[in-house]
Amino acid sequence: MLFTKWDRFSRNAPDAYQMIATLKKLGVEPQAIEQPLDMEVPENKMMLAIYLTAPEIENDRRALNVFYGMRRARKEGRYMATAPVGYKNRTLDGGRKTIVPYEPVASVLQWAFDELSIGQNTVVEIYRQAKAKGLPCSKNNFWHALRNPVYIGKIVIPKLKEEESYMVDGQHEPLIKPSVFYEVQDVLEGRKRRLKTKIVTQDMLALKGFINCPKCGKVLTGSASKGRTAHYHYYHCNSTCGYRTRAEEANSIFEEHLKDYVLSPDAAALFKSVILDVYKNEHQTTGNSRKQFIDRITALNNKVTKARELLLNDDIDAADFRAVKVEADREIITLESKISELRTNNMSVSEVEKTLDSAMAKLTSIDALYCKSDHYGKRKLIGSIYPEKFTFEDLKVRTAKTGDIFSFI
């Protein structure tokens, strides 16, 4: 069997020796045209070892060069892989590679993060809605995206030997605000309370998951029963209490109750005036808030410095120091994002007034807005009014707990 050189036969010495032995048993002699060796001469086996080992060493060296080159690029803030969902790979002038936001997927992903940070819907439901909006990824990749710090402009440097894992600022444009990203992490890890309600597709069962059974206190579910000429929807309890009520009647009670929260035009004008006054006052105290955040960041940096001194004096071990540093770094990132938001959120009074006009228009016709909304819109409105589950008896006597805005109304 002929080939040009021994590195064309194999670049792995152990595998090559094994294959040569196998070929010899079959009566086949491997031979390199440009590097011929007479295997009957014992000294030629040394040359064979050199011919086979040198390419293997070259491969290993090239692999190490690539590995450390990519690690060095990551430390410089460059993303060195296929772009994650919401981004696309792009080559800049000079051959430098980077990732840039890819629309409309980037906007859908931003929406998903914002919705999940609120904590009203499950990850599965948000993924389902994002998928309907055009998110081109699997559920598993969506979970990975929710935890990927690349979306806040960070690059993860993985652990290597004695060097611990850490993050650096990336050269790419972030998609998600750090404060929103870490709120999502709190939701995923159970540190933030999430309203667990299941979304169903039936428009007649918009209240499913929000109401409790007046008999046993369990959450009512909903279903449809097929009659002779139509389907009839019910809210019912799955426990032995057997509570059951017509969905049409329950929905009617809720829609009637919703009229109590319609803001009158005079009250809307008062709300607008008060909010504008509050905004002007808070706008003046932005400098104080920035100073508080900076002072807290300074305190955290001092805490890390003190922990480092304790580590050098052997008063604490490396694991305790890393725990202090990771916790401090995370809070610092959140505070820095808040400082950045103080700059970006400084809307003019006219912009605030325009936003308030839109909000007051909705609050003065919230009952009509509910009736015109689709199933998801109705459930989002219900969740914004009632932070906790309620019963129909609560609605009748008006004791159901509402959010602050609606309790003011």
N, C-alpha and C positions, 0 to 999 in steps of 0.2 A: 504494500500500500504506500503510494508516494504522495508527498506534500512538499511545499516549498521550504518551510522552516519548522523547527520543533515547537515554536510558540503558536503555530497554526494547528498543531496536533492537540496541544493542551496548554493551559496556563495554570494548572494545578498539579503540582508534582506527585502527590499521593495518588490522585485519580489516574494520572498518566502511567505510573508504574503498574497499577492494577490492570489497566487496559492493555498495556504491552504484554503482560503475562497472559492475559486472556487470548490475545491474538496469536501469541506463540503456540499456545495449546491447540489452536485451530490451524497451525501451519502457515500463519500469515506474518510477514516481517514488515514492520513500519519503518520507513526510511525517508529522511529529509534530503531533498535534492541539493539545496545550498549548504547544508550542514551534515554531510554523510558521516555515519558512524558504523564501524564494524563491531557489532556486539560480541564477536568472538574474542576481541581484545579486551581484557579486564580493565585497562586504564581508560578505555573509552566510556565506561560507566560514569567516571568522574565528570567527563565532558557532558554526558547526557544530563547529569544532575544540574550542571551550570545552565545548560540550554533550557531546562524546564523550570528552574527556580528563578532565574533572572526575570522572565516575564511576570511570574507570580508576584515578585517583589515590586515590580513596576505597577502592576494593578493595585496592590495594597497601598503604595505611595500615592497613586492618583486618587484613590478613594479617600485617603486621609486629607489630601489637599482640597478635594471637593467639600468634604465634611467641614473642615475648619474654615474654608472660604465662605460657605453658606452660614456658618455660625457667626463669622465676623460681619457678614452682611446683615444678619438679624440684629446684631448689637448696634449697627448703624441705623436701625429702624426700617429696614427693607423687608417686605413680605416675600418670602422665597418659596412659593408653592402655587398651586392652582387657586385662583381667586375664590373665596367663599361666596355663598349665595348673597346677592345684593351688590357684588363687585364684579369687575371684569379685568383681566390682565391687559396691560398696555405697555408698549415699548416707547420710551421717550427719546428725544434727540440724543444721539451719542450712544444708543443701544442700552441705556439704563431701563430696567424693568420695574414696574410698579403696578398697583391696583387702583382703580378709580370706581366711584359709584356707578351702578348700572340701573338705569330707570326703565320701566316703572317698578322693578323688583325692590330697589332700595327704599322707595316710599312705602311699599307694602310691609317691608320688614320693620321700618320705623313705626308704622301703625301697630304692628304686632307687639313690639316692645312697650309702646305707650299703653295699650290695652291691658297687657299682662301686669304692668306696674301698678295699675289701679286695683287689681286683685279681685275683680268681680266675676271673671270667667276662668274656666280651666284652660290649661295649655292645649288640650286636645280640641276644645271648642275654638280657641283662637287660631290654632293651626288650620282647622276646617274652614274658617272664614277667610284666612289668609290665602289658602289654596284656591278658594273661589275667586279671590281678587287677582290671582295670577302668580302666586308664589311657586316657583318651579323646583321644589325640593321634597324629599321624603320626610316622614315624621321624625325619623331618627336624626337626619341632618338638621331638622328644625330645632331639636333639642340641643344639638351641639352648637348651633348658631346662638342660641339664647345664652350660652355660657362662654362664648368666644370673646375675649377682650379685644380682638382686632377691631371690633365695631366701635370701640371708644378710642381708637387710634393708638392702641398698645400692641407691642410685639412681645410674645413670651419667649424667653431664653431658657430652654430646658436644662435640667440639672446635668452636670458633667463632672465626674470624679468628685473633687472637693468643692467645686463651685456650685452653689445652690441655685435653684431656679429663681428667676426674677423677670420683671417686665421693663421694657424701655419704650420711649415715645416713638411711634412709627412715623414714617415720612408720608403716609397716605392720609387721605381725608377721612375723619371719623364720621360714622352714620348716626350714632346714638350718643346722647348726653350721658356722661358718667353717672350722674345722679339717678337717671332713669335705669341705666344698666344695673346698678347695685340694688335698686328697689326690686328689680326683676329677680336678682339673685336671692334676695330676702324671701320673695314669694316662693321660689323654687325650693328653697331650703327650709321653708315652714316658719321663718322668723316673722313673717307678715301675715296677718289674718286674711284668709281668702273666703269670699262668699261662695260656697259650694252649691251651685244651682246647675241643673242639667238643662240644656237647650233642646227643645223639640221643634219639629217643623210645622206642627199644626197651629194655624193662626188662632184657633179657638181656645188654645191652652196656653196663652201667654203668661198666665199666673202660676203655671206649674213650677214647683220648686221654691216659690216665695211664700206660700201660705201653710200654716200649721193646722192640724186637726183640732177642732174645738173640744173634742172629747178626750183624746189621749195625748195630744201635744206633738205627735209625729208629723213629719212633713207630708203634705198631700201630693199624690201623683196625679196623673191625668191619662185618660184613654177615651177611645171612641167606640161606641156600640152601633152595630149596623141594624137599622130597622127595616121595615118593608120598603120604604121609599127614600130613606136618607140615613146619614150617620148622625148619632146623637153623642155629644161630648160631655164627659163628667170629670169632676175633680173628686178623688176618693182616697180613702186611707187603706193601706195594705195590712193594717193590724186587725185584730179580732173585733175592734169596736164597730167596724162596718160603716163608718161615716161616709156619706155620698151626697153630692149636690150637683145640680145641672150647671155645666160650664157657662151656658148662655146667661143664666140668672146671676151667677157669680161675677161674670164679666160686666154685666149691666150695673151691679152694685158698685163695682170698682170704678167704672166710668162716671157714675153719678157722684161718687165720693171725690173723684179727681177734680170736679168743679170747685170744690172748696179751696183748691190751691191755685186757682186762676187769679193772677195778680191784677188788681184794678188799675186803670190808667193813672189815677192820682197817686197810688202807692208806687207804681213803676217810676213815675217822675221823682218821687221822694227817694226810692232806692238808688236811682241813678245819681242823684245829687249827693247822697251820703257816700256812695262808693267813690265818686270823683274826689270828694274831700279827703277820704281816707287815702286814696292813691297819692294825692298831692303831698300829704303829710309823710307817708312812707317813702315817697320819692326823695324827700329831704333827708331821711335817716339812712339812705343807702350807704353813705360814707361810714356811718357807725357800724352797720352790719359788716361791711368789708373789713373794717379794723378788727372786729371781733373774730372773723374768720382767720385773718392773718395772725392774730395773737394766738389762736388755737393751733395753727400750723406750726408757729414758733415753739409752742409748748410741746407739741408732739415730736418735733425735731430734737428738742432738748432731752426728751424722754429716751429717744433712741440713742443719743450721745451718751447719756448716763448709763444706759444698759450696755453699751459697748465698753465703757470703762469698767463696769462690773465684770464683764466677760474677760477683759484683759487681766483683771486682778483675780480671776478664778473664783469670784463670788457667785456667779451663775454659770450654767453650762450653755453650750452652743444652741441647744434646742429651745431653751427659754428665751435666749436673745432673738432667735429667728421668729418665735411667736410674737414677741413685742414688736419687732420690726414690721412683720407682715400686717399686724393689726393697725399700726401707726400709718404705714404706707397706704393702706386702704382708706382710712379716714382722711388722710391728706389729699388723696385723689378726689374724694367726694367734696371736700371743702374747696379745693381749687376749681372744681366744676361750678360750685355755687358762686364763687367770685366771678367766674366767667359769665354766668347767667345774670349776675347783677348788672354787668355791662350790656349784655345782649337784650335783656328784658326791659330796658328803659324806654318804654313806649312814650310817645308824646301824648299830651292830654287829648288832642283831637283824635288820635288813634284809639285811645281807651274809650272815648265817648262813642266812637263808631261801633266798637265791639259791644258796648253796653246797649246801644240801640237795638242791635241784633238779638242780644240776650233777652231784653225786656219784651221784644216782639214775641218771642217764644213763650215767655212766662205769662203774658197776658192772653195767650190762646193755647195753653198747655193741654186742655182737654181735646181740642180739635187736632193738635199736633199728635196726640196719642192715637186717636182714631185713624189718622191718615198714615201712620207709620207702619212699616212691615213688622214681621214677628220679632226680629232682632231689635229693631228700634223701640218697640213697646217694652221689651224686657230690659233694655238699657235704661229707659226712662223709669221703670218700676224700681230698678236697683238704685237709681240716683235719689229717689224719694224715700225709700224704705231701706235703711242699712241693715235691718234685722227682719226676720220673718214675722208674719202677722196672721191673724185669723179674721174671718168675715165679721165676727162679733166686734173685733177691734174697730173695723171700719165703720160699723153702725153707730158705735158710741164714741168714735173719733179718739181712741186712746192709743192707736198704733204709733210706735216710735218712728219719727221721721228724721231726715237729715237736717242740718242747721238751716240751710236756705229755706226749706219748705216749712220748718217750724216758725221761722220769722214771718213768712207769708200768713 
